[in-house]
Amino acid sequence: MRPIERNREMSDPLAEPTSDSIDLENRVQVANAPSAAVRVLAIANQKGGVGKTTTAINLGTALAATGEAVLIIDGDPQGNASTGLGIDRRNRRFSTYDVLTGEASIRDAAFPTAVPNLHIVPSTMDLYGLELEISQARDRAYRLRDALMHLNEGSDDGLTYTYVLIDCPPALNLLTVNAMAAANAILVPLQCEFFALEGLSQLLKTVDQVKETLNPGLTIHGVVLTMFDARNNLSSQVMADVREFMGKKVYETVIPRNVRVSEAPSYGKPVLVYDLKCPGSDAYLRLATEVIARERELRAQQTN
């Protein structure tokens, strides 16, 4: 499927610095914290259409605006994160598939985006066949972890990544297990809809299994409620139920339903670049602030 062509008549906020791009840096700079070793966050939920890719793109953009060096790994064969950041399919010389099969390093596959400090390892449909190809390999669950182990070693460009965000597919398959085995923590986007808690329970069981067998240090970083509609009583009820069930693990920030968030990927831009002043952009900026604050707390706990 061909990516949606950009409307060439529309202005391109990425072409040169604008007041909006400067404002973006100012609005999240106060949350910036000194960077330590690279932190790997898997953005996962086996349900589709809950906002995983949108969260990966816009959280990555907000973190990059603080000066963090961010790498997004597109772990979904559909490649929506890659398309949403304007990476043409014809330019994806190396992909996540090549990384997981050992044909390329992550550094070789990382592609610069139009957002400063933000790179992406793009995805291709080759990933659909990966599980069958490596299903008998003893290290099949650790392919991504092993690829990330030397991420910041011997880089020619001097770039040291501080955050890796893994956009997982909408399934609890080997690709998602690879992400969980490689991650420090899981960030869970959860749509404000009827079956939200049922899907969350399944995901938490998988996280527990991964902790027991593959990655003892794995934690839930937080749950972010997405597609919230204040006009809908169901959204408010789901939000209350999730907060009761997960407690402080639920971020205070709630991502609202917003047409600008839906439009932005068709122009190959994060919504933070497409329309910085819309409610969706404001929500993702606040989410980035919360993520950084939790990271600061975690680092403080580790040093005590």
WOPE-V142920 format. One record per pair of residues at least 4 apart in sequence whose C-alpha atoms are under 7 Angstrom apart, sorted by the first residue. I is the first residue (numbers start at 0). J is the second residue. Records with the same first field share a line. If there is no record, write none. Layout:
I=J, J
This chain:
2=82
3=265
5=265, 266
12=17, 272
13=113
16=20, 21
17=21
18=22
19=23, 275
20=24
21=25
22=26
23=27, 64
24=28, 64, 65
27=65, 284, 288
28=65
30=288, 291
31=65, 291
32=291, 295
34=161
35=161
36=161
37=160, 161, 162
38=161, 162, 163, 183
39=162, 163, 164, 182, 183, 184
40=163, 164, 165, 182, 183, 184, 185, 186
41=164, 165, 166, 167, 178, 179, 182, 184, 185, 186
42=51, 55, 164, 165, 166, 167, 185, 186, 187
43=51, 166, 167, 185, 186, 187
44=169, 187, 188, 202
45=169, 170, 171, 202
46=169, 170, 198
47=169
49=188, 189, 190, 225
50=54, 188, 225
51=55, 166, 188
52=56, 79, 80, 166
53=57
54=58
55=59, 164, 166
56=60, 80, 269
57=61, 269, 270, 271, 283
58=62, 283, 287
59=63, 69, 117
60=64, 114, 117
61=65, 284, 287
62=67, 287
63=67, 68, 69, 115, 116, 117
66=116
67=116, 161
68=116, 117, 159, 160, 161, 162
69=116, 117, 118, 160, 161, 162, 163
70=117, 118, 119, 160, 162, 163, 164
71=118, 119, 120, 163, 164, 165
72=119, 120, 121, 164, 165, 166
73=78, 80, 81, 95, 120, 121, 122, 165, 166
74=95, 122, 165, 166, 167, 168, 174
75=122, 166, 167, 168
76=122, 123, 124, 125, 126, 127
77=123, 124
78=82, 121, 122, 123
79=83
80=84
81=85, 86, 121, 122
82=86, 87, 267
83=264, 265, 267, 268, 269
84=112, 267, 268, 269
85=267, 268
86=90
87=91
91=121
93=97, 103, 108
94=98, 108, 120, 121, 122, 123
95=99, 120, 121, 122
96=100, 122, 125, 126
97=101, 102, 103
98=102, 103, 104, 105
99=142, 143
103=107, 108
104=108, 146
105=109, 146, 150
106=150
108=120
109=118, 119, 120
110=118, 119, 120
111=117, 118, 119
112=117, 118
125=129
128=132
129=133
130=134, 173
133=139
134=139
138=142
140=173, 176, 177, 180
141=145, 177, 180
142=146, 177
143=147, 177, 178, 181
144=148, 180, 181
151=159, 160
154=158
165=178
167=175
168=175
171=175, 176
172=176
173=177
174=178
175=179
176=180
177=181
178=182
180=209, 213, 214
182=217
183=216, 217, 218
184=217, 218, 219, 220
185=218, 219, 220
186=219, 220, 221, 222
187=221, 222, 223
188=222, 223, 224, 225
189=195, 222, 223, 224, 225
190=195, 224, 225, 226
191=195, 224, 225, 226, 227, 234, 237, 238
192=233, 234, 237
194=198
195=199
196=200, 241
197=201
198=202
199=203
200=204
201=205
202=206
203=207
204=208
205=209
206=210
207=211
208=212
209=213, 214
210=214, 215, 216, 217
211=215
220=248
221=248, 249, 250
222=248, 249, 250
223=249, 250, 253
224=253, 254
225=253, 254, 255
226=254, 255, 256
227=234, 253, 254, 255, 256
228=234, 255, 256
229=234, 235
232=236
233=237
234=238
235=239
236=240
237=241
238=242
239=243
240=244
241=245
242=246, 249
245=249
252=282, 285, 286
253=282
254=279, 282
255=279
257=261, 278, 279
258=262
259=263, 270
260=270, 279
263=267, 268, 269, 270, 273
264=268, 269
268=272, 273
269=273
270=274, 275, 280
271=275, 280
275=280
276=280, 281
277=281
278=282
279=283
280=284
281=285
282=286
283=287
284=288
285=289
286=290
287=291
288=292
289=293
290=294
291=295
292=296
293=297
294=298
295=299
296=300
297=301
298=302
299=303
